Amino acid sequence: MLNSATSALYEGLLREVGWVHGKVELFRDLTEQFIPGSNAFYGAQPLLEVVYWLTFDSICLSISRILDPPRTGNHENASFRNFLEQVQNQLPQPALVVFESELKEAEKLAGPFRDWRNKWIGHNDLKAITSGQARPTISVDQMTVMLGHLANAMNALRVKDVDYNSGLLRGDIAILKRNLQWAKQYAQSLATNHGYAE
């Protein structure tokens, strides 16, 4: 059993992993429905472009924080590594071995996420900007593999089995696109039939 402090950290990490899964589903939807520079969203394109990049930034930030070291200076981090330190004598060793193995696999993939967080979110990296350094490319598939390792790590502990693939936000962008299309068609109908300006 987990003590109260470790249990609070576990629940916090569980929420964070679940939330980042939802954000990746939203981002997947955006990448399938949204083409930067097109007008597929009937005037809402600038808004969707902002949502696209804010979602991307938020995913990189969440994954980087989950995979931070146990502490930064004198400050404790709510990270997997901190949790692993705290839980050593509280859970069965076989579960911890699987947890750490999945964590190591996630850490191997963390480079692009951390680069984005450190150079383009956490700081305005002078060298990256003035040298024209290319920003790291991170695909939805890379995000999905990363999240698979994070989910496997949490579920290996058998504290609480969670299905992260709920599709909670799946399809929202397609619904938005369809509603905007209907609104555009309605405005065109008013303009045609009643002489109103769109």
C-alpha positions as CSV (number, residue, x, y, z in Angstrom):
1,M,0.0,0.0,0.0
2,L,1.1,3.6,-0.7
3,N,1.5,6.1,2.1
4,S,-0.6,9.3,1.9
5,A,2.2,11.4,0.4
6,T,3.1,8.9,-2.3
7,S,-0.6,8.1,-3.0
8,A,-1.1,11.9,-3.6
9,L,1.8,11.9,-6.1
10,Y,0.5,8.8,-7.8
11,E,-2.9,10.3,-8.3
12,G,-1.4,13.5,-9.6
13,L,0.7,11.5,-12.1
14,L,-2.3,9.4,-13.1
15,R,-4.3,12.6,-13.8
16,E,-1.5,14.1,-15.8
17,V,-1.0,10.9,-17.9
18,G,-4.7,10.7,-18.5
19,W,-4.9,14.4,-19.5
20,V,-2.0,14.2,-21.9
21,H,-3.7,11.2,-23.6
22,G,-6.8,13.4,-24.1
23,K,-4.6,16.2,-25.6
24,V,-2.9,13.8,-28.0
25,E,-6.3,12.6,-29.1
26,L,-7.3,16.2,-29.8
27,F,-4.1,16.8,-31.6
28,R,-4.6,13.7,-33.7
29,D,-8.0,15.0,-34.7
30,L,-6.5,18.3,-35.6
31,T,-3.8,16.8,-37.8
32,E,-6.4,14.7,-39.6
33,Q,-8.9,17.5,-40.2
34,F,-6.8,20.7,-40.2
35,I,-4.4,21.8,-42.9
36,P,-2.4,24.9,-41.9
37,G,-2.8,27.6,-44.6
38,S,-6.1,26.2,-46.0
39,N,-9.6,27.6,-45.4
40,A,-11.2,24.3,-44.6
41,F,-12.8,25.8,-41.5
42,Y,-14.7,28.6,-43.1
43,G,-13.1,31.6,-41.4
44,A,-12.2,29.9,-38.2
45,Q,-8.8,28.9,-39.6
46,P,-6.7,31.4,-37.5
47,L,-8.4,30.1,-34.3
48,L,-7.8,26.5,-35.2
49,E,-4.1,27.3,-36.0
50,V,-3.7,28.8,-32.5
51,V,-5.4,25.7,-30.9
52,Y,-3.2,23.4,-33.0
53,W,0.1,25.0,-31.7
54,L,-1.2,25.5,-28.2
55,T,-2.1,21.8,-28.0
56,F,1.2,20.8,-29.4
57,D,3.1,23.0,-26.9
58,S,1.0,21.6,-24.0
59,I,1.7,18.0,-25.0
60,C,5.4,18.6,-25.1
61,L,5.3,20.5,-21.8
62,S,3.3,17.7,-20.0
63,I,5.5,14.9,-21.2
64,S,8.7,16.8,-20.3
65,R,7.4,17.5,-16.8
66,I,6.3,13.9,-16.2
67,L,9.9,12.8,-17.2
68,D,11.7,15.5,-15.2
69,P,14.4,14.4,-12.6
70,P,13.2,13.9,-9.0
71,R,14.2,17.4,-8.1
72,T,15.4,20.6,-9.7
73,G,17.7,22.5,-7.3
74,N,15.9,22.5,-4.0
75,H,12.5,21.9,-5.5
76,E,10.8,18.5,-5.7
77,N,9.2,17.6,-9.0
78,A,6.0,15.6,-9.4
79,S,7.7,13.2,-11.9
80,F,8.0,9.5,-12.5
81,R,11.5,9.5,-11.2
82,N,10.5,11.1,-7.9
83,F,7.7,8.7,-7.6
84,L,10.0,5.7,-8.2
85,E,12.3,7.0,-5.4
86,Q,9.4,7.3,-2.9
87,V,7.7,4.0,-3.7
88,Q,10.7,1.6,-3.4
89,N,9.6,0.0,-0.1
90,Q,5.8,0.3,-0.7
91,L,5.1,-1.9,-3.8
92,P,6.2,-5.3,-4.9
93,Q,9.6,-5.4,-6.6
94,P,8.4,-7.1,-9.8
95,A,6.0,-4.2,-10.5
96,L,8.7,-1.7,-9.9
97,V,11.0,-3.4,-12.3
98,V,8.4,-3.2,-15.1
99,F,7.6,0.4,-14.1
100,E,11.3,1.4,-14.4
101,S,11.8,-0.5,-17.6
102,E,8.9,1.4,-19.2
103,L,10.1,4.6,-17.8
104,K,13.6,4.1,-19.3
105,E,12.0,3.4,-22.7
106,A,10.0,6.7,-22.4
107,E,13.1,8.6,-21.4
108,K,14.9,7.3,-24.6
109,L,12.2,9.0,-26.6
110,A,12.1,12.2,-24.6
111,G,14.7,14.2,-26.4
112,P,12.5,16.0,-29.0
113,F,9.8,16.8,-26.3
114,R,12.4,18.2,-24.0
115,D,14.1,20.2,-26.7
116,W,10.8,21.8,-27.6
117,R,10.0,22.6,-23.9
118,N,13.5,23.9,-23.2
119,K,14.2,25.9,-26.3
120,W,10.8,27.1,-27.5
121,I,8.5,27.1,-24.4
122,G,10.6,27.4,-21.2
123,H,13.1,29.8,-22.8
124,N,13.5,31.8,-26.0
125,D,16.8,30.1,-26.8
126,L,19.0,32.7,-28.5
127,K,21.2,30.2,-30.4
128,A,18.2,28.3,-31.7
129,I,16.6,31.5,-33.0
130,T,19.7,33.2,-34.4
131,S,21.2,30.2,-36.0
132,G,18.0,29.2,-37.8
133,Q,18.1,25.9,-36.0
134,A,15.2,23.7,-37.1
135,R,12.6,22.9,-34.5
136,P,12.3,19.2,-33.6
137,T,9.6,17.4,-35.5
138,I,7.3,15.3,-33.3
139,S,4.6,13.2,-35.0
140,V,1.4,11.9,-33.5
141,D,2.9,8.4,-33.8
142,Q,5.9,9.4,-31.7
143,M,3.5,10.8,-29.1
144,T,1.4,7.6,-29.1
145,V,4.5,5.4,-28.6
146,M,5.6,7.7,-25.7
147,L,2.2,7.5,-24.1
148,G,2.1,3.8,-24.4
149,H,5.2,3.5,-22.3
150,L,3.8,6.0,-19.7
151,A,0.5,4.1,-19.5
152,N,2.3,0.7,-19.2
153,A,4.4,2.1,-16.4
154,M,1.4,3.3,-14.4
155,N,-0.6,0.1,-15.0
156,A,2.3,-2.1,-14.1
157,L,1.9,-0.9,-10.5
158,R,-1.6,-2.4,-10.3
159,V,-2.7,0.3,-7.9
160,K,-5.4,1.3,-10.4
161,D,-5.8,-0.1,-13.9
162,V,-6.8,2.7,-16.3
163,D,-7.9,2.5,-19.9
164,Y,-6.4,5.7,-21.4
165,N,-7.8,5.1,-24.8
166,S,-11.3,6.4,-24.1
167,G,-11.4,8.7,-27.2
168,L,-12.9,11.4,-24.9
169,L,-12.0,14.2,-27.3
170,R,-11.9,12.1,-30.5
171,G,-14.1,13.5,-33.3
172,D,-14.5,17.0,-31.7
173,I,-12.7,18.7,-34.6
174,A,-14.7,17.0,-37.2
175,I,-17.9,18.0,-35.4
176,L,-16.6,21.6,-35.3
177,K,-15.8,21.5,-39.0
178,R,-19.2,20.2,-39.9
179,N,-21.0,22.9,-37.8
180,L,-18.9,25.6,-39.3
181,Q,-19.8,24.3,-42.8
182,W,-23.5,24.3,-41.9
183,A,-23.2,27.9,-40.6
184,K,-21.4,29.0,-43.8
185,Q,-24.1,27.3,-45.9
186,Y,-26.9,29.0,-43.8
187,A,-25.2,32.4,-44.2
188,Q,-25.0,31.8,-48.0
189,S,-28.6,30.8,-48.1
190,L,-29.7,34.0,-46.3
191,A,-27.6,36.1,-48.7
192,T,-29.1,34.4,-51.7
193,N,-32.7,34.3,-50.6
194,H,-33.0,37.6,-48.7
195,G,-30.2,39.7,-50.0
196,Y,-28.4,39.8,-46.7
197,A,-24.6,40.3,-46.6
198,E,-22.7,37.2,-45.3
